[in-house]
Amino acid sequence: MKNILKIIATFGLLVSLSSCWGDKTKPNYQYMPDMYKSVGYETYTENPNYKNGMTSQNPMAGTIARGQVPFEYPNSIEGYEAAKASLTNPYELNEINLENGKKMYGIYCISCHGDVGAGNGVLVQREKFLGVPNYKDREITSGSIYHVIMYGRNLMGSHSSQLTVKERWQVTMYVEQLRTELLK
């Protein structure tokens, strides 16, 4: 019995070692050759697998890119006025949201708007930007603040790529709090 096991083990070892030698220029059998040698298409080149014959496809109508939330107010004066009149903050005004809003404000807004929203940040003091508004001098609402963070306005650029939707609303909450303190 022990001899039979030794013979089987030796035979298995010889078969496995024999696979290491042989003609390497001849490929082995390929049961699914399209998996081994797939056709690679360059971006913006012809591709017979699609109806329009192109590799790069447009997204389907009505789809939303991953991580993006649609914003129905356009980047225009009319969109700004509509957001100012009707857009409200969907998040609860609480300490956690205000704290994160303060943190994001300190990163993205304080250099121009200043620590209390008076429009006297470091860049204004160094005269890099002039005319940054004081929050108490403007008729602003949560909708208008969010719209400006989303698209930018005048010299201020958009911050929609730096801040998530929730962070934009948290900054909006914090700016409203600063404005309330300035009006006292």
Backbone as a ProteinNet text record, in pm:
[ID]
protein_1_A
[PRIMARY]
MKNILKIIATFGLLVSLSSCWGDKTKPNYQYMPDMYKSVGYETYTENPNYKNGMTSQNPMAGTIARGQVPFEYPNSIEGYEAAKASLTNPYELNEINLENGKKMYGIYCISCHGDVGAGNGVLVQREKFLGVPNYKDREITSGSIYHVIMYGRNLMGSHSSQLTVKERWQVTMYVEQLRTELLK
[TERTIARY]
81.7	0	86.6	194.7	283.7	353.6	385.3	452.9	363	234.4	141	129.9	122.8	117.2	244.4	359.1	486.2	490.4	440.1	441.1	348.7	231	136.2	193.6	254.8	314.8	428.9	513.1	624.7	572.4	471	413.4	353.6	282.5	225.5	333.2	443.1	554.1	617.5	636.8	695	604.8	473.4	381	383.9	385.7	388.7	520.9	632.6	761.5	773.9	711.3	719.6	651.1	561.7	495.4	588.6	700.9	795.6	889	899.6	987.8	905.5	964.2	897	912.2	839.8	846.9	764.7	832.9	764.3	711.4	756.9	709.7	570.3	531	398	300.7	194.6	102.6	21.6	-21.9	-108.1	-247	-333.2	-470.2	-542.3	-619.7	-699	-845.4	-917.3	-1057.3	-1146.7	-1103.6	-1177.5	-1078.2	-1042.1	-935.2	-969.5	-1097.3	-1130.8	-1100.5	-1090.7	-1052.6	-901.7	-824.7	-679.3	-629	-687.8	-640.3	-757.9	-801.2	-913.6	-867.2	-959.7	-930	-941.2	-835.4	-838	-866.6	-962.7	-997.1	-953.3	-893.5	-853.4	-977	-970.4	-1079.4	-1098	-1220.4	-1257.8	-1219.1	-1204.7	-1178	-1300.3	-1297.3	-1409.3	-1416.4	-1540.4	-1563	-1688.6	-1676.6	-1792.3	-1895.4	-1867.4	-1958.1	-2072.9	-2069.1	-2173.7	-2245.9	-2369.2	-2450.9	-2390.4	-2338.2	-2281.7	-2137.7	-2081.2	-1948.2	-1833.4	-1858.2	-1752.2	-1730.2	-1606.5	-1573	-1631	-1612.1	-1659.7	-1809.2	-1886.6	-2031.2	-2076.8	-2181.8	-2241.9	-2326.2	-2337.6	-2423.1	-2568.7	-2644	-2786.4	-2857.9	-2959.5	-3036.6	-3102.7	-3096	-3159.1	-3073	-2950.4	-2863.4	-2784.5	-2737	-2660.9	-2527.4	-2419.6	-2288.2	-2280.3	-2203.6	-2189.7	-2135.5	-2196.9	-2151.5	-2205.7	-2280.7	-2333.8	-2481.6	-2525.9	-2666.4	-2712.7	-2823.9	-2869.2	-2906.9	-2879.2	-2912.9	-2997.4	-3123.2	-3217.5	-3211.4	-3130.3	-3120.3	-3002.2	-3026.9	-2917.5	-2820	-2705.5	-2602.9	-2634	-2730.9	-2773	-2829.5	-2855.7	-2915.3	-3054.7	-3129.9	-3262.8	-3253.9	-3154.7	-3134.9	-3097.7	-3013.6	-2974.7	-3096.3	-3177.2	-3296.4	-3396.8	-3411.4	-3503.9	-3453.9	-3323.7	-3267.2	-3281.4	-3258.5	-3270.4	-3412.3	-3510.3	-3649.9	-3703.6	-3658.4	-3728.6	-3641.3	-3511.9	-3426.3	-3402.4	-3427.6	-3407.4	-3313.4	-3254.3	-3157.6	-3229.5	-3193.9	-3260.8	-3204.8	-3094.1	-3030	-3070.1	-3066.8	-3105.2	-2996.8	-3040.2	-2947.7	-2911.8	-2791.2	-2747.4	-2597.8	-2546.7	-2407.5	-2308.1	-2337.2	-2245.8	-2234.9	-2349.5	-2347.7	-2280	-2307.2	-2242.8	-2091.9	-2051.1	-1907.8	-1834.6	-1893.7	-1829.1	-1836.3	-1944.8	-1954.2	-1846.6	-1821	-1714.5	-1578.4	-1559.1	-1432.2	-1411.8	-1515.4	-1505.5	-1491.5	-1559.5	-1546.4	-1401.7	-1341.3	-1202.5	-1105.8	-1140.8	-1054.3	-1074.4	-1199.3	-1228.2	-1270.1	-1321.2	-1383.5	-1309.8	-1244.5	-1190.2	-1083.4	-1010.1	-901.7	-954.3	-1075.1	-1133.9	-1237.2	-1328.9	-1441	-1407.5	-1295.8	-1257.7	-1323.8	-1276.2	-1324.1	-1466.3	-1516.7	-1654	-1743.4	-1692.7	-1772.8	-1780.7	-1684.4	-1686.4	-1618.7	-1573.1	-1508.6	-1368.1	-1301.5	-1167	-1066.1	-1070.4	-978	-836	-745.1	-602.4	-578.1	-643.5	-622.9	-675.2	-778.8	-830	-733.5	-681.1	-586	-458.4	-419.2	-299.6	-331.5	-456.7	-505.8	-493.6	-507.8	-511.3	-649.5	-752.9	-890.6	-951.2	-1024.3	-1091.7	-1240.8	-1319.6	-1463.6	-1533.2	-1471	-1537.8	-1645.9	-1770.3	-1879.6	-1882.7	-1934	-1962.7	-2099.7	-2113.4	-2240.2	-2357	-2331.7	-2443.3	-2492.8	-2412.2	-2450.1	-2534.1	-2552.7	-2622	-2753.8	-2851.8	-2977.1	-2953.1	-2917.8	-2889.6	-2978.9	-3004.8	-3080.9	-2997.7	-3045.4	-2971.2	-2962.9	-3068.8	-3066.9	-2965.2	-2954.2	-2857.3	-2714	-2692.7	-2558	-2517.7	-2608.7	-2578.4	-2552	-2631.8	-2614.4	-2477	-2433.6	-2302	-2190.3	-2205	-2104.1	-2101	-2216.7	-2227.3	-2165	-2198.3	-2154.7	-2050.5	-2039.4	-1953.2	-2029.8	-1970.7	-2034.7	-1929.3	-1932.7	-1834.6	-1693.1	-1608.9	-1471.8	-1462.2	-1564.4	-1560.8	-1590.3	-1503.9	-1524.4	-1612	-1649.8	-1732.5	-1651.6	-1718.1	-1656.2	-1726.6	-1803.2	-1878.1	-1786.2	-1668.4	-1577.4	-1500.2	-1490.6	-1418.8	-1509.5	-1635.9	-1728.3	-1839.1	-1873.2	-1987.4	-2115.5	-2226.6	-2355.2	-2380	-2356.6	-2380.5	-2287.5	-2160.5	-2066.2	-2106.1	-2159.1	-2205.9	-2318.4	-2410.4	-2520.7	-2469.8	-2369.4	-2313.1	-2244.3	-2172.1	-2110.8	-2220.2	-2326.9	-2440.1	-2495.6	-2512.3	-2560	-2466.4	-2337.3	-2239.5	-2238.3	-2248.4	-2252	-2376.4	-2489.3	-2610.3	-2591.2	-2523.1	-2495.2	-2404.1	-2300.5	-2211.2	-2288.3	-2377.4	-2454.8	-2544.6	-2605	-2690.7	-2610.7	-2488.5	-2403	-2359.1	-2333.1	-2294.3	-2408.4	-2530.2	-2645.1	-2683.3	-2629.2	-2661.3	-2602.1
-119.5	0	126.7	123.8	239.4	257.2	146.3	156.9	219.1	184.2	241.6	392.6	438.4	582.3	652.2	587.1	646.1	655.8	551.3	551.5	662.2	675.4	778.5	918.3	938	1067.8	1099.2	999.2	1020.6	1053	979.5	1004.3	1146	1188.7	1323.3	1429.9	1405.8	1500.5	1509.8	1396.5	1396.3	1467.9	1446.6	1513.7	1665	1705.6	1850.6	1912.6	1841.8	1894.5	1896.1	1802.1	1798.7	1919.2	1981	2099	2219	2210.8	2322.4	2320.5	2207.2	2197.9	2182.2	2211.4	2192	2314.4	2315.7	2422.6	2541.8	2648.7	2767.3	2858.3	2835.8	2922.1	2883	2761.7	2715.6	2742.5	2819.1	2849.2	2726.8	2729.6	2622.7	2638.7	2545.6	2552.3	2668.9	2739.7	2850.5	2817.6	2799.1	2762.1	2882.9	2998.7	3122.4	3227.4	3223.3	3313.4	3461.1	3497.2	3638.6	3689.3	3599.6	3639.4	3660.5	3584.4	3595.5	3712.6	3730.1	3833	3921.6	4005.2	4093	4208.4	4258.7	4370.6	4497.8	4573.9	4700.4	4814.1	4897.1	5011.1	5138.5	5225.5	5355	5444.1	5536.6	5630.9	5713.9	5742.1	5823.6	5758.6	5625.4	5557.2	5476	5423.4	5342.6	5211.9	5169.2	5045.1	4980.5	4863.8	4801.6	4745.2	4749.6	4692	4785.1	4909.9	5005.5	5052.7	5094.7	5136.4	5256.4	5350.8	5469.2	5447.5	5331.7	5297	5362.9	5428.3	5495.8	5429.5	5435.6	5375.5	5457.3	5587.9	5673.9	5699.7	5671.5	5686.6	5799.4	5866.4	5969.4	5901.9	5963.1	5903.4	5902.8	5810.9	5801.7	5926.6	5967.7	6084.8	6059	6157.3	6145.8	6079.5	6040.3	5977.1	6082.9	6046.2	6136.9	6070.8	6144.1	6089.9	6051.2	5946.8	5898.7	6009.3	6026.6	6126.9	6266.1	6285.1	6416.5	6423.8	6539.9	6563.3	6674.6	6655	6760	6887.3	6999.2	7129.9	7201.4	7221.1	7267.6	7417.6	7490.6	7634.5	7662.6	7727.9	7751.3	7858.4	7860.1	7958.8	8087.5	8160.4	8285.5	8377.1	8500.3	8594.2	8545.6	8493.2	8440.5	8320.7	8233.2	8118.4	8161.4	8264.2	8317.8	8373	8451.5	8510.9	8402.7	8299.9	8190.5	8113.6	8087.6	8018	8104.2	8232.3	8324.3	8324.3	8314.8	8322.2	8189.6	8077.8	7953.4	7839.5	7845.4	7734.3	7741.6	7629.9	7624.9	7510.4	7522.2	7424.4	7296.6	7180.9	7056.2	6993.6	7045.5	6985.9	7059.8	6987	7041.3	7135	7246.5	7340.9	7286.3	7229.7	7176	7204.1	7169.1	7200	7129.1	7004.7	6927.9	6992.3	7029	7092.1	7228.9	7306.5	7437.9	7424.5	7325.4	7305.5	7268.9	7178.2	7142.6	7258.8	7335	7454.1	7555.9	7572.5	7663.3	7613.2	7482.4	7422.4	7445.1	7419	7438.7	7586.3	7671.9	7816.3	7859.4	7803.6	7835.5	7791.4	7687.6	7638.2	7717.6	7739.5	7791.8	7939	7995.5	8127.7	8236.8	8199	8297.4	8386.6	8336.2	8415.1	8539.6	8535.8	8653.9	8723	8645.6	8702.8	8737.8	8690.9	8720.9	8628	8632	8535.9	8563.7	8683.9	8712.6	8749.4	8739.7	8769.1	8915.6	8993.3	9137.6	9175.1	9075.3	9104	9157.7	9124.5	9177	9064.5	8962.8	8851.4	8890.6	8798.9	8823.9	8870.4	8808.5	8848.2	8987.9	9030.3	9166.3	9263.8	9229.8	9316.3	9334.6	9232.8	9241.9	9298.5	9338.7	9399.3	9307	9176.5	9080.3	9081	9095.1	9108.6	9227.4	9307.4	9421.3	9409.2	9464.4	9464.9	9339.1	9264.1	9146.9	9198.3	9154.5	9214	9168.5	9258.6	9228.7	9161.8	9054.8	8981.8	9067.3	9163.4	9244.6	9345.6	9373.7	9470	9408.3	9278.2	9208.1	9149.7	9149.7	9077.8	8936.3	8847.5	8709.7	8613.5	8501	8393.5	8266.2	8159.7	8034	7989.2	8014.1	7976.9	8055.6	8184.8	8265.5	8231.6	8203.3	8164.7	8034.3	7936.7	7807.5	7823.7	7905.7	7928.6	7987.5	8082.2	8144	8042.7	7959.3	7856	7757.6	7727.6	7630.3	7682.8	7804.1	7856.6	7967.6	8032.5	8149.6	8273.5	8389.1	8514.8	8624.4	8706.8	8813.4	8755.8	8800.2	8748.2	8612.5	8576.5	8449.5	8335.2	8236.4	8119	8015.8	7916.4	7807.5	7721.8	7675.8	7583.2	7447.5	7421.7	7296.5	7175.7	7194.4	7079.8	7052.5	7148.7	7129.3	7082.5	7118.5	7088.8	6995.4	6900	6813.7	6893.2	6835.5	6904	6935.5	6837.8	6859.8	6967.7	6966.3	7067.9	7207.1	7218.3	7349	7401.1	7312.3	7355.3	7387.8	7316.6	7346	7482.2	7513.8	7647.2	7752.7	7722.2	7814.8	7844.2	7740.6	7759.9	7850.8	7826	7904.5	8049.8	8072.4	8209.7	8282.3	8213	8275.1	8312	8227.4	8257	8379.3	8386.8	8503.4	8630.8	8622.5	8739.2	8785.6	8692.1	8726	8797.7	8750	8814.8	8952	8970.5	9102.8	9204.1	9156.1	9247.2	9292.7	9230.1	9266.5	9400.6
0	0	0	82.8	87.3	-46	-113.3	-242.3	-347.8	-344	-442.1	-421.7	-297.7	-269.3	-314.8	-294.1	-338.2	-489.6	-557.4	-704.1	-756.7	-698.2	-741.9	-715.1	-599.7	-567.4	-662.8	-692.6	-784.9	-924.1	-968.1	-1099.6	-1107.6	-1003.8	-1000.1	-1003.4	-931.5	-931.3	-1068.6	-1136.4	-1270.1	-1370.3	-1360.6	-1452	-1430.2	-1304.7	-1278.2	-1320.6	-1301.5	-1345	-1496.5	-1563.4	-1709.3	-1772.6	-1702.5	-1758.2	-1762.3	-1690.2	-1687.7	-1807.9	-1875.5	-1990.9	-2115.8	-2224.6	-2351.4	-2439.4	-2548.2	-2646.2	-2597.1	-2560.6	-2506.2	-2617.2	-2741.3	-2850	-2896	-2868.7	-2907.8	-2792.2	-2814.9	-2705	-2664.9	-2543.6	-2494.9	-2554.5	-2522.6	-2570.9	-2504.2	-2584.4	-2532.4	-2556.1	-2448.9	-2460.7	-2487	-2442	-2467	-2515.4	-2642.6	-2689.7	-2675.3	-2679.6	-2663.9	-2523.5	-2426.9	-2291.6	-2281.7	-2358.2	-2353.6	-2436.5	-2551.7	-2644.7	-2683.6	-2590.6	-2620.8	-2708.3	-2786	-2874	-2792	-2789.8	-2716.8	-2811.9	-2777.3	-2860.9	-2790.9	-2866.8	-2813.5	-2800.3	-2706.6	-2687.3	-2813.6	-2849.1	-2965.3	-3098.7	-3102.5	-3228.8	-3267	-3388.8	-3436.3	-3359.1	-3333.4	-3261.2	-3319.2	-3380	-3445	-3346.2	-3217.8	-3119.1	-3080.5	-3123.7	-3089.2	-3215	-3196.7	-3311	-3384	-3305.9	-3370.4	-3416.9	-3388.4	-3436.8	-3363.7	-3251.3	-3177.2	-3041.1	-2992.4	-2863.5	-2748.6	-2751.3	-2642.7	-2661.2	-2557.8	-2564.3	-2473	-2512.9	-2428.4	-2321.7	-2204.3	-2101.9	-2146.5	-2093.4	-2124.5	-2073.6	-2145.3	-2104.6	-1969.5	-1881.5	-1750.5	-1644.8	-1680.8	-1581.7	-1506.6	-1389.7	-1304.9	-1274.5	-1287	-1256.9	-1110.3	-1082.9	-945	-855.7	-741.3	-645.7	-672.2	-778.9	-811.9	-776.9	-737.8	-707.4	-799.9	-869.3	-960.4	-884.9	-947.8	-890.7	-994.4	-964.2	-1065.4	-1093.1	-1020	-1042.3	-1135.4	-1248.7	-1344.6	-1295.9	-1357.3	-1326.5	-1403.6	-1354.2	-1417.1	-1309.2	-1346	-1250.7	-1211.5	-1309.2	-1280	-1184.9	-1207.4	-1119.4	-978.9	-969.4	-838.7	-765.6	-836.6	-773.8	-732.8	-816.3	-782.6	-660.2	-654.3	-538.4	-413.2	-427.9	-314.8	-259.2	-348.2	-305.9	-252.2	-306.4	-271.8	-220.5	-235.5	-192.8	-42.4	25.9	170.7	206.4	321	367.8	412.5	354.3	393	520.8	569.2	686.9	813.7	922.8	1053.3	1105.1	1159.8	1221.7	1359.5	1370.6	1499.3	1516.4	1631.3	1666.5	1575.2	1538.3	1452.4	1314.7	1255.3	1123.6	1127.9	1232.5	1244.5	1264.8	1342.2	1367.1	1238	1159.8	1033.5	934.8	937	852.7	886.9	1016.2	1060.4	1013.2	1021.8	977.3	826.8	746.1	601.2	566.1	640.7	620.4	644.9	749.7	780.6	671.9	599.7	492.4	363.8	324.5	191.3	186.5	293.2	285.5	362.4	470.2	564	501	402.6	344	272.4	221.9	157.9	246.3	304	378.3	522.8	575	712.8	811.3	934	1034.1	1082.4	1065.1	1106.3	988	866.5	748.4	713.1	759.6	734.7	602.7	526.3	398.4	412.9	523.8	548.3	572.9	489.9	504.6	469	484.8	460.3	317.2	220.9	81.2	52.9	121.8	106.8	172.9	289.6	358.9	277.7	204.8	119.7	-17.6	-37.1	-160.7	-281.9	-259.2	-370.1	-433.5	-350.6	-395.4	-323.4	-395.7	-334.9	-360.3	-271.5	-289.7	-241.3	-151.7	-95.4	-1.3	-22.1	55.7	200.8	283.1	422.6	425.6	500.3	502.3	549.8	637.3	688.5	585.4	483	380.5	269	270.1	161.9	209.6	120	144.2	94.3	185.2	145.1	221.6	156.5	219.2	207.8	267.5	257.3	111.4	34	-107.5	-187.3	-160.8	-235.9	-195.9	-68.3	-23	-90.2	-89.6	-151.3	-300.5	-368	-512	-541.4	-460	-480.6	-453.5	-350.4	-325.2	-442	-495.2	-603.7	-733	-772.2	-901.6	-893.2	-779.7	-770.1	-813.6	-786.2	-826.8	-827.9	-930.6	-949.7	-944.7	-851.8	-844.2	-775.9	-700.6	-628.3	-724.6	-723.7	-807.5	-739.5	-814.9	-762.8	-666.1	-562	-467.5	-469	-575.2	-582.1	-598.4	-653	-666.7	-538	-448.9	-323.1	-210.7	-215.5	-106.1	-153	-69	-99.2	-79.3	-118.6	-102.7	44	130.4	273.5	328	287.3	336.1	288.3	166.2	118	206.3	243.2	330.1	470.3	517.3	649.1	648	541	528.7	521.5	451	442.8	582	663.2	801.5	879.3	863.8	938.7	891.4	761.2	709	760.6	764.7	819.8	966.4	1041.3	1182.1	1193.6	1109.5	1110.9	1077.6	979.1	939	1053.7	1122.8	1236.7	1344.4	1369.6	1470.4	1425.6	1295.2	1244.9	1253.4	1239.3	1241.3	1381.9	1484	1623.3	1659.7
[MASK]
++++++++++++++++++++++++++++++++++++++++++++++++++++++++++++++++++++++++++++++++++++++++++++++++++++++++++++++++++++++++++++++++++++++++++++++++++++++++++++++++++++++++++++++++++++++++

